Amino acid sequence: MRRKMQPKEVPVVPAELLEQAKRTLSTDKLKKTEKCNVCGAEIVAGQAESLCWVCRRLKISAWRDIEQQMPAQE
């Protein structure tokens, strides 16, 4: 009894496309990140305040609370 020959596997994705995808992933990892000044979470570089989205939302909420209290004191 003889074993059947297995057909050669044809790659589903072309080699050039696979290499391009690998290069794209490697550049995504190299994005410059900074740390949040308040909590130390990673943020995208280039933001003026150096705050993560959570700390930025807390800051905005605090400003709103202060603005609402001002008329009550006058």
PyMOL Python script that loads the backbone (N, CA, C, O; Angstrom):
from pymol import cmd

cmd.read_pdbstr("""\
ATOM      1  N   MET A   1       0.843  -1.176   0.000  1.00  0.00           N
ATOM      2  CA  MET A   1       0.000   0.000   0.000  1.00  0.00           C
ATOM      3  C   MET A   1       0.892   1.244   0.000  1.00  0.00           C
ATOM      4  O   MET A   1       1.858   1.352   0.755  1.00  0.00           O
ATOM      5  N   ARG A   2       0.538   2.133  -0.841  1.00  0.00           N
ATOM      6  CA  ARG A   2       1.356   3.327  -1.010  1.00  0.00           C
ATOM      7  C   ARG A   2       0.607   4.565  -0.523  1.00  0.00           C
ATOM      8  O   ARG A   2      -0.608   4.674  -0.689  1.00  0.00           O
ATOM      9  N   ARG A   3       1.343   5.493   0.077  1.00  0.00           N
ATOM     10  CA  ARG A   3       0.753   6.719   0.584  1.00  0.00           C
ATOM     11  C   ARG A   3       0.537   7.725  -0.544  1.00  0.00           C
ATOM     12  O   ARG A   3       1.362   7.840  -1.450  1.00  0.00           O
ATOM     13  N   LYS A   4      -0.584   8.454  -0.480  1.00  0.00           N
ATOM     14  CA  LYS A   4      -0.864   9.447  -1.503  1.00  0.00           C
ATOM     15  C   LYS A   4       0.080  10.627  -1.339  1.00  0.00           C
ATOM     16  O   LYS A   4       0.454  10.971  -0.218  1.00  0.00           O
ATOM     17  N   MET A   5       0.459  11.233  -2.418  1.00  0.00           N
ATOM     18  CA  MET A   5       1.308  12.422  -2.372  1.00  0.00           C
ATOM     19  C   MET A   5       0.453  13.619  -1.972  1.00  0.00           C
ATOM     20  O   MET A   5      -0.622  13.849  -2.525  1.00  0.00           O
ATOM     21  N   GLN A   6       0.940  14.350  -1.030  1.00  0.00           N
ATOM     22  CA  GLN A   6       0.239  15.553  -0.590  1.00  0.00           C
ATOM     23  C   GLN A   6       0.516  16.681  -1.584  1.00  0.00           C
ATOM     24  O   GLN A   6       1.666  16.900  -1.967  1.00  0.00           O
ATOM     25  N   PRO A   7      -0.526  17.395  -2.001  1.00  0.00           N
ATOM     26  CA  PRO A   7      -0.289  18.520  -2.912  1.00  0.00           C
ATOM     27  C   PRO A   7       0.434  19.640  -2.172  1.00  0.00           C
ATOM     28  O   PRO A   7       0.246  19.834  -0.971  1.00  0.00           O
ATOM     29  N   LYS A   8       1.275  20.383  -2.921  1.00  0.00           N
ATOM     30  CA  LYS A   8       1.986  21.492  -2.311  1.00  0.00           C
ATOM     31  C   LYS A   8       0.986  22.548  -1.880  1.00  0.00           C
ATOM     32  O   LYS A   8       0.024  22.850  -2.586  1.00  0.00           O
ATOM     33  N   GLU A   9       1.240  23.103  -0.697  1.00  0.00           N
ATOM     34  CA  GLU A   9       0.335  24.128  -0.188  1.00  0.00           C
ATOM     35  C   GLU A   9       0.602  25.446  -0.902  1.00  0.00           C
ATOM     36  O   GLU A   9       1.739  25.911  -0.987  1.00  0.00           O
ATOM     37  N   VAL A  10      -0.456  26.022  -1.402  1.00  0.00           N
ATOM     38  CA  VAL A  10      -0.359  27.321  -2.050  1.00  0.00           C
ATOM     39  C   VAL A  10      -0.659  28.373  -0.985  1.00  0.00           C
ATOM     40  O   VAL A  10      -1.695  28.301  -0.324  1.00  0.00           O
ATOM     41  N   PRO A  11       0.239  29.356  -0.807  1.00  0.00           N
ATOM     42  CA  PRO A  11      -0.027  30.360   0.229  1.00  0.00           C
ATOM     43  C   PRO A  11      -1.275  31.175  -0.106  1.00  0.00           C
ATOM     44  O   PRO A  11      -1.483  31.584  -1.248  1.00  0.00           O
ATOM     45  N   VAL A  12      -2.083  31.396   0.901  1.00  0.00           N
ATOM     46  CA  VAL A  12      -3.324  32.139   0.720  1.00  0.00           C
ATOM     47  C   VAL A  12      -3.034  33.611   0.519  1.00  0.00           C
ATOM     48  O   VAL A  12      -3.663  34.273  -0.307  1.00  0.00           O
ATOM     49  N   VAL A  13      -2.078  34.120   1.282  1.00  0.00           N
ATOM     50  CA  VAL A  13      -1.703  35.529   1.213  1.00  0.00           C
ATOM     51  C   VAL A  13      -0.368  35.641   0.490  1.00  0.00           C
ATOM     52  O   VAL A  13       0.581  34.942   0.846  1.00  0.00           O
ATOM     53  N   PRO A  14      -0.275  36.505  -0.517  1.00  0.00           N
ATOM     54  CA  PRO A  14       1.005  36.667  -1.210  1.00  0.00           C
ATOM     55  C   PRO A  14       2.108  37.141  -0.262  1.00  0.00           C
ATOM     56  O   PRO A  14       1.841  37.862   0.699  1.00  0.00           O
ATOM     57  N   ALA A  15       3.331  36.736  -0.535  1.00  0.00           N
ATOM     58  CA  ALA A  15       4.462  37.053   0.338  1.00  0.00           C
ATOM     59  C   ALA A  15       4.688  38.558   0.456  1.00  0.00           C
ATOM     60  O   ALA A  15       5.031  39.048   1.532  1.00  0.00           O
ATOM     61  N   GLU A  16       4.497  39.301  -0.650  1.00  0.00           N
ATOM     62  CA  GLU A  16       4.716  40.757  -0.600  1.00  0.00           C
ATOM     63  C   GLU A  16       3.725  41.426   0.344  1.00  0.00           C
ATOM     64  O   GLU A  16       4.088  42.321   1.106  1.00  0.00           O
ATOM     65  N   LEU A  17       2.477  40.986   0.286  1.00  0.00           N
ATOM     66  CA  LEU A  17       1.445  41.562   1.144  1.00  0.00           C
ATOM     67  C   LEU A  17       1.722  41.230   2.612  1.00  0.00           C
ATOM     68  O   LEU A  17       1.504  42.062   3.493  1.00  0.00           O
ATOM     69  N   LEU A  18       2.194  40.036   2.866  1.00  0.00           N
ATOM     70  CA  LEU A  18       2.530  39.627   4.226  1.00  0.00           C
ATOM     71  C   LEU A  18       3.682  40.456   4.777  1.00  0.00           C
ATOM     72  O   LEU A  18       3.637  40.873   5.935  1.00  0.00           O
ATOM     73  N   GLU A  19       4.703  40.701   3.981  1.00  0.00           N
ATOM     74  CA  GLU A  19       5.831  41.536   4.412  1.00  0.00           C
ATOM     75  C   GLU A  19       5.397  42.965   4.681  1.00  0.00           C
ATOM     76  O   GLU A  19       5.840  43.581   5.650  1.00  0.00           O
ATOM     77  N   GLN A  20       4.531  43.493   3.827  1.00  0.00           N
ATOM     78  CA  GLN A  20       4.043  44.864   4.008  1.00  0.00           C
ATOM     79  C   GLN A  20       3.243  44.964   5.314  1.00  0.00           C
ATOM     80  O   GLN A  20       3.371  45.951   6.038  1.00  0.00           O
ATOM     81  N   ALA A  21       2.446  43.985   5.609  1.00  0.00           N
ATOM     82  CA  ALA A  21       1.669  43.983   6.845  1.00  0.00           C
ATOM     83  C   ALA A  21       2.587  43.919   8.065  1.00  0.00           C
ATOM     84  O   ALA A  21       2.332  44.588   9.066  1.00  0.00           O
ATOM     85  N   LYS A  22       3.648  43.123   7.990  1.00  0.00           N
ATOM     86  CA  LYS A  22       4.595  43.034   9.107  1.00  0.00           C
ATOM     87  C   LYS A  22       5.299  44.371   9.332  1.00  0.00           C
ATOM     88  O   LYS A  22       5.497  44.784  10.475  1.00  0.00           O
ATOM     89  N   ARG A  23       5.681  45.053   8.234  1.00  0.00           N
ATOM     90  CA  ARG A  23       6.331  46.368   8.367  1.00  0.00           C
ATOM     91  C   ARG A  23       5.384  47.384   8.979  1.00  0.00           C
ATOM     92  O   ARG A  23       5.800  48.206   9.796  1.00  0.00           O
ATOM     93  N   THR A  24       4.123  47.337   8.595  1.00  0.00           N
ATOM     94  CA  THR A  24       3.132  48.267   9.132  1.00  0.00           C
ATOM     95  C   THR A  24       2.967  48.063  10.633  1.00  0.00           C
ATOM     96  O   THR A  24       2.883  49.035  11.383  1.00  0.00           O
ATOM     97  N   LEU A  25       2.921  46.822  11.072  1.00  0.00           N
ATOM     98  CA  LEU A  25       2.789  46.539  12.500  1.00  0.00           C
ATOM     99  C   LEU A  25       4.005  47.018  13.276  1.00  0.00           C
ATOM    100  O   LEU A  25       3.868  47.525  14.389  1.00  0.00           O
ATOM    101  N   SER A  26       5.176  46.864  12.711  1.00  0.00           N
ATOM    102  CA  SER A  26       6.376  47.271  13.426  1.00  0.00           C
ATOM    103  C   SER A  26       6.438  48.787  13.580  1.00  0.00           C
ATOM    104  O   SER A  26       6.961  49.270  14.583  1.00  0.00           O
ATOM    105  N   THR A  27       5.919  49.555  12.615  1.00  0.00           N
ATOM    106  CA  THR A  27       5.923  51.007  12.760  1.00  0.00           C
ATOM    107  C   THR A  27       4.871  51.461  13.756  1.00  0.00           C
ATOM    108  O   THR A  27       5.044  52.500  14.393  1.00  0.00           O
ATOM    109  N   ASP A  28       3.780  50.708  13.912  1.00  0.00           N
ATOM    110  CA  ASP A  28       2.768  51.061  14.905  1.00  0.00           C
ATOM    111  C   ASP A  28       3.337  50.973  16.311  1.00  0.00           C
ATOM    112  O   ASP A  28       2.960  51.762  17.177  1.00  0.00           O
ATOM    113  N   LYS A  29       4.218  50.051  16.549  1.00  0.00           N
ATOM    114  CA  LYS A  29       4.801  49.883  17.870  1.00  0.00           C
ATOM    115  C   LYS A  29       5.777  51.005  18.210  1.00  0.00           C
ATOM    116  O   LYS A  29       6.062  51.253  19.382  1.00  0.00           O
ATOM    117  N   LEU A  30       6.282  51.675  17.192  1.00  0.00           N
ATOM    118  CA  LEU A  30       7.289  52.700  17.414  1.00  0.00           C
ATOM    119  C   LEU A  30       6.702  54.093  17.620  1.00  0.00           C
ATOM    120  O   LEU A  30       7.447  55.072  17.665  1.00  0.00           O
ATOM    121  N   LYS A  31       5.382  54.197  17.746  1.00  0.00           N
ATOM    122  CA  LYS A  31       4.783  55.507  17.990  1.00  0.00           C
ATOM    123  C   LYS A  31       5.337  56.062  19.296  1.00  0.00           C
ATOM    124  O   LYS A  31       5.449  55.358  20.300  1.00  0.00           O
ATOM    125  N   LYS A  32       5.678  57.337  19.250  1.00  0.00           N
ATOM    126  CA  LYS A  32       6.213  57.954  20.449  1.00  0.00           C
ATOM    127  C   LYS A  32       5.093  58.164  21.453  1.00  0.00           C
ATOM    128  O   LYS A  32       4.058  58.752  21.139  1.00  0.00           O
ATOM    129  N   THR A  33       5.312  57.680  22.649  1.00  0.00           N
ATOM    130  CA  THR A  33       4.321  57.857  23.702  1.00  0.00           C
ATOM    131  C   THR A  33       4.968  58.586  24.859  1.00  0.00           C
ATOM    132  O   THR A  33       6.173  58.486  25.093  1.00  0.00           O
ATOM    133  N   GLU A  34       4.146  59.314  25.568  1.00  0.00           N
ATOM    134  CA  GLU A  34       4.591  60.024  26.754  1.00  0.00           C
ATOM    135  C   GLU A  34       3.750  59.537  27.916  1.00  0.00           C
ATOM    136  O   GLU A  34       2.820  58.752  27.732  1.00  0.00           O
ATOM    137  N   LYS A  35       4.072  59.998  29.101  1.00  0.00           N
ATOM    138  CA  LYS A  35       3.333  59.633  30.295  1.00  0.00           C
ATOM    139  C   LYS A  35       2.461  60.800  30.739  1.00  0.00           C
ATOM    140  O   LYS A  35       2.838  61.962  30.586  1.00  0.00           O
ATOM    141  N   CYS A  36       1.304  60.485  31.283  1.00  0.00           N
ATOM    142  CA  CYS A  36       0.402  61.496  31.824  1.00  0.00           C
ATOM    143  C   CYS A  36       1.065  62.120  33.051  1.00  0.00           C
ATOM    144  O   CYS A  36       1.663  61.417  33.865  1.00  0.00           O
ATOM    145  N   ASN A  37       0.956  63.440  33.178  1.00  0.00           N
ATOM    146  CA  ASN A  37       1.565  64.138  34.314  1.00  0.00           C
ATOM    147  C   ASN A  37       0.896  63.792  35.638  1.00  0.00           C
ATOM    148  O   ASN A  37       1.516  63.929  36.693  1.00  0.00           O
ATOM    149  N   VAL A  38      -0.350  63.349  35.603  1.00  0.00           N
ATOM    150  CA  VAL A  38      -1.088  63.086  36.837  1.00  0.00           C
ATOM    151  C   VAL A  38      -1.001  61.622  37.253  1.00  0.00           C
ATOM    152  O   VAL A  38      -0.578  61.308  38.366  1.00  0.00           O
ATOM    153  N   CYS A  39      -1.407  60.726  36.347  1.00  0.00           N
ATOM    154  CA  CYS A  39      -1.504  59.314  36.740  1.00  0.00           C
ATOM    155  C   CYS A  39      -0.417  58.428  36.155  1.00  0.00           C
ATOM    156  O   CYS A  39      -0.244  57.298  36.612  1.00  0.00           O
ATOM    157  N   GLY A  40       0.320  58.905  35.158  1.00  0.00           N
ATOM    158  CA  GLY A  40       1.401  58.118  34.581  1.00  0.00           C
ATOM    159  C   GLY A  40       0.987  57.180  33.468  1.00  0.00           C
ATOM    160  O   GLY A  40       1.800  56.376  33.010  1.00  0.00           O
ATOM    161  N   ALA A  41      -0.265  57.259  33.017  1.00  0.00           N
ATOM    162  CA  ALA A  41      -0.717  56.414  31.906  1.00  0.00           C
ATOM    163  C   ALA A  41      -0.069  56.891  30.611  1.00  0.00           C
ATOM    164  O   ALA A  41       0.339  58.047  30.500  1.00  0.00           O
ATOM    165  N   GLU A  42       0.022  55.992  29.632  1.00  0.00           N
ATOM    166  CA  GLU A  42       0.625  56.360  28.357  1.00  0.00           C
ATOM    167  C   GLU A  42      -0.339  57.225  27.552  1.00  0.00           C
ATOM    168  O   GLU A  42      -1.539  56.958  27.507  1.00  0.00           O
ATOM    169  N   ILE A  43       0.197  58.263  26.918  1.00  0.00           N
ATOM    170  CA  ILE A  43      -0.579  59.132  26.049  1.00  0.00           C
ATOM    171  C   ILE A  43       0.164  59.287  24.738  1.00  0.00           C
ATOM    172  O   ILE A  43       1.361  59.007  24.666  1.00  0.00           O
ATOM    173  N   VAL A  44      -0.528  59.727  23.707  1.00  0.00           N
ATOM    174  CA  VAL A  44       0.100  59.968  22.419  1.00  0.00           C
ATOM    175  C   VAL A  44       0.921  61.246  22.520  1.00  0.00           C
ATOM    176  O   VAL A  44       0.461  62.243  23.077  1.00  0.00           O
ATOM    177  N   ALA A  45       2.115  61.215  21.989  1.00  0.00           N
ATOM    178  CA  ALA A  45       3.007  62.369  22.076  1.00  0.00           C
ATOM    179  C   ALA A  45       2.443  63.540  21.283  1.00  0.00           C
ATOM    180  O   ALA A  45       1.732  63.353  20.295  1.00  0.00           O
ATOM    181  N   GLY A  46       2.769  64.739  21.725  1.00  0.00           N
ATOM    182  CA  GLY A  46       2.387  65.927  20.986  1.00  0.00           C
ATOM    183  C   GLY A  46       1.194  66.662  21.559  1.00  0.00           C
ATOM    184  O   GLY A  46       0.773  67.668  20.988  1.00  0.00           O
ATOM    185  N   GLN A  47       0.642  66.206  22.649  1.00  0.00           N
ATOM    186  CA  GLN A  47      -0.478  66.914  23.255  1.00  0.00           C
ATOM    187  C   GLN A  47       0.053  68.018  24.156  1.00  0.00           C
ATOM    188  O   GLN A  47       1.065  67.840  24.834  1.00  0.00           O
ATOM    189  N   ALA A  48      -0.621  69.142  24.164  1.00  0.00           N
ATOM    190  CA  ALA A  48      -0.151  70.323  24.886  1.00  0.00           C
ATOM    191  C   ALA A  48      -0.179  70.115  26.399  1.00  0.00           C
ATOM    192  O   ALA A  48       0.734  70.555  27.098  1.00  0.00           O
ATOM    193  N   GLU A  49      -1.215  69.451  26.913  1.00  0.00           N
ATOM    194  CA  GLU A  49      -1.385  69.337  28.364  1.00  0.00           C
ATOM    195  C   GLU A  49      -0.653  68.158  28.983  1.00  0.00           C
ATOM    196  O   GLU A  49      -0.423  68.157  30.193  1.00  0.00           O
ATOM    197  N   SER A  50      -0.287  67.175  28.214  1.00  0.00           N
ATOM    198  CA  SER A  50       0.323  65.936  28.713  1.00  0.00           C
ATOM    199  C   SER A  50      -0.568  65.240  29.735  1.00  0.00           C
ATOM    200  O   SER A  50      -0.098  64.789  30.780  1.00  0.00           O
ATOM    201  N   LEU A  51      -1.862  65.157  29.419  1.00  0.00           N
ATOM    202  CA  LEU A  51      -2.820  64.455  30.270  1.00  0.00           C
ATOM    203  C   LEU A  51      -3.471  63.339  29.469  1.00  0.00           C
ATOM    204  O   LEU A  51      -3.713  63.485  28.271  1.00  0.00           O
ATOM    205  N   CYS A  52      -3.755  62.219  30.137  1.00  0.00           N
ATOM    206  CA  CYS A  52      -4.500  61.150  29.478  1.00  0.00           C
ATOM    207  C   CYS A  52      -5.961  61.589  29.388  1.00  0.00           C
ATOM    208  O   CYS A  52      -6.339  62.608  29.966  1.00  0.00           O
ATOM    209  N   TRP A  53      -6.762  60.842  28.685  1.00  0.00           N
ATOM    210  CA  TRP A  53      -8.154  61.260  28.468  1.00  0.00           C
ATOM    211  C   TRP A  53      -8.942  61.276  29.766  1.00  0.00           C
ATOM    212  O   TRP A  53      -9.836  62.107  29.925  1.00  0.00           O
ATOM    213  N   VAL A  54      -8.636  60.376  30.707  1.00  0.00           N
ATOM    214  CA  VAL A  54      -9.362  60.341  31.977  1.00  0.00           C
ATOM    215  C   VAL A  54      -9.056  61.591  32.794  1.00  0.00           C
ATOM    216  O   VAL A  54      -9.968  62.242  33.305  1.00  0.00           O
ATOM    217  N   CYS A  55      -7.782  61.923  32.916  1.00  0.00           N
ATOM    218  CA  CYS A  55      -7.393  63.105  33.696  1.00  0.00           C
ATOM    219  C   CYS A  55      -7.904  64.384  33.037  1.00  0.00           C
ATOM    220  O   CYS A  55      -8.278  65.328  33.732  1.00  0.00           O
ATOM    221  N   ARG A  56      -7.923  64.423  31.725  1.00  0.00           N
ATOM    222  CA  ARG A  56      -8.442  65.598  31.015  1.00  0.00           C
ATOM    223  C   ARG A  56      -9.929  65.778  31.305  1.00  0.00           C
ATOM    224  O   ARG A  56     -10.383  66.903  31.520  1.00  0.00           O
ATOM    225  N   ARG A  57     -10.701  64.676  31.314  1.00  0.00           N
ATOM    226  CA  ARG A  57     -12.134  64.748  31.616  1.00  0.00           C
ATOM    227  C   ARG A  57     -12.360  65.189  33.055  1.00  0.00           C
ATOM    228  O   ARG A  57     -13.279  65.961  33.328  1.00  0.00           O
ATOM    229  N   LEU A  58     -11.529  64.705  33.980  1.00  0.00           N
ATOM    230  CA  LEU A  58     -11.661  65.118  35.376  1.00  0.00           C
ATOM    231  C   LEU A  58     -11.370  66.610  35.534  1.00  0.00           C
ATOM    232  O   LEU A  58     -12.023  67.296  36.321  1.00  0.00           O
ATOM    233  N   LYS A  59     -10.401  67.100  34.794  1.00  0.00           N
ATOM    234  CA  LYS A  59     -10.056  68.521  34.837  1.00  0.00           C
ATOM    235  C   LYS A  59     -11.215  69.368  34.324  1.00  0.00           C
ATOM    236  O   LYS A  59     -11.548  70.388  34.928  1.00  0.00           O
ATOM    237  N   ILE A  60     -11.829  68.963  33.226  1.00  0.00           N
ATOM    238  CA  ILE A  60     -12.964  69.690  32.671  1.00  0.00           C
ATOM    239  C   ILE A  60     -14.133  69.678  33.649  1.00  0.00           C
ATOM    240  O   ILE A  60     -14.807  70.693  33.829  1.00  0.00           O
ATOM    241  N   SER A  61     -14.375  68.530  34.280  1.00  0.00           N
ATOM    242  CA  SER A  61     -15.459  68.440  35.258  1.00  0.00           C
ATOM    243  C   SER A  61     -15.200  69.359  36.447  1.00  0.00           C
ATOM    244  O   SER A  61     -16.124  69.992  36.958  1.00  0.00           O
ATOM    245  N   ALA A  62     -13.968  69.430  36.880  1.00  0.00           N
ATOM    246  CA  ALA A  62     -13.626  70.310  38.003  1.00  0.00           C
ATOM    247  C   ALA A  62     -13.847  71.764  37.626  1.00  0.00           C
ATOM    248  O   ALA A  62     -14.335  72.539  38.449  1.00  0.00           O
ATOM    249  N   TRP A  63     -13.504  72.153  36.412  1.00  0.00           N
ATOM    250  CA  TRP A  63     -13.746  73.530  35.961  1.00  0.00           C
ATOM    251  C   TRP A  63     -15.236  73.836  35.981  1.00  0.00           C
ATOM    252  O   TRP A  63     -15.642  74.916  36.410  1.00  0.00           O
ATOM    253  N   ARG A  64     -16.052  72.896  35.521  1.00  0.00           N
ATOM    254  CA  ARG A  64     -17.503  73.116  35.506  1.00  0.00           C
ATOM    255  C   ARG A  64     -18.037  73.285  36.918  1.00  0.00           C
ATOM    256  O   ARG A  64     -18.888  74.141  37.160  1.00  0.00           O
ATOM    257  N   ASP A  65     -17.548  72.479  37.852  1.00  0.00           N
ATOM    258  CA  ASP A  65     -17.998  72.587  39.240  1.00  0.00           C
ATOM    259  C   ASP A  65     -17.640  73.947  39.831  1.00  0.00           C
ATOM    260  O   ASP A  65     -18.444  74.546  40.546  1.00  0.00           O
ATOM    261  N   ILE A  66     -16.444  74.431  39.537  1.00  0.00           N
ATOM    262  CA  ILE A  66     -16.002  75.733  40.044  1.00  0.00           C
ATOM    263  C   ILE A  66     -16.871  76.842  39.458  1.00  0.00           C
ATOM    264  O   ILE A  66     -17.261  77.767  40.171  1.00  0.00           O
ATOM    265  N   GLU A  67     -17.174  76.756  38.172  1.00  0.00           N
ATOM    266  CA  GLU A  67     -17.988  77.792  37.523  1.00  0.00           C
ATOM    267  C   GLU A  67     -19.393  77.818  38.094  1.00  0.00           C
ATOM    268  O   GLU A  67     -19.998  78.887  38.170  1.00  0.00           O
ATOM    269  N   GLN A  68     -19.930  76.677  38.499  1.00  0.00           N
ATOM    270  CA  GLN A  68     -21.285  76.623  39.057  1.00  0.00           C
ATOM    271  C   GLN A  68     -21.308  77.171  40.478  1.00  0.00           C
ATOM    272  O   GLN A  68     -22.331  77.706  40.906  1.00  0.00           O
ATOM    273  N   GLN A  69     -20.211  77.052  41.222  1.00  0.00           N
ATOM    274  CA  GLN A  69     -20.147  77.539  42.595  1.00  0.00           C
ATOM    275  C   GLN A  69     -19.911  79.039  42.679  1.00  0.00           C
ATOM    276  O   GLN A  69     -20.275  79.655  43.681  1.00  0.00           O
ATOM    277  N   MET A  70     -19.314  79.644  41.660  1.00  0.00           N
ATOM    278  CA  MET A  70     -18.994  81.065  41.691  1.00  0.00           C
ATOM    279  C   MET A  70     -20.213  81.957  41.908  1.00  0.00           C
ATOM    280  O   MET A  70     -20.154  82.814  42.790  1.00  0.00           O
ATOM    281  N   PRO A  71     -21.320  81.817  41.165  1.00  0.00           N
ATOM    282  CA  PRO A  71     -22.466  82.693  41.393  1.00  0.00           C
ATOM    283  C   PRO A  71     -23.074  82.545  42.787  1.00  0.00           C
ATOM    284  O   PRO A  71     -23.642  83.502  43.313  1.00  0.00           O
ATOM    285  N   ALA A  72     -22.967  81.380  43.382  1.00  0.00           N
ATOM    286  CA  ALA A  72     -23.537  81.161  44.717  1.00  0.00           C
ATOM    287  C   ALA A  72     -22.767  81.938  45.776  1.00  0.00           C
ATOM    288  O   ALA A  72     -23.349  82.323  46.790  1.00  0.00           O
ATOM    289  N   GLN A  73     -21.482  82.176  45.571  1.00  0.00           N
ATOM    290  CA  GLN A  73     -20.682  82.890  46.554  1.00  0.00           C
ATOM    291  C   GLN A  73     -20.914  84.386  46.488  1.00  0.00           C
ATOM    292  O   GLN A  73     -20.717  85.066  47.495  1.00  0.00           O
ATOM    293  N   GLU A  74     -21.322  84.932  45.353  1.00  0.00           N
ATOM    294  CA  GLU A  74     -21.488  86.375  45.206  1.00  0.00           C
ATOM    295  C   GLU A  74     -22.703  86.896  45.854  1.00  0.00           C
ATOM    296  O   GLU A  74     -22.962  88.098  45.804  1.00  0.00           O
TER     297      GLU A  74
END
""", "prot")
cmd.dss("prot")
cmd.show_as("cartoon", "prot")
cmd.util.cbc("prot")
cmd.orient("prot")
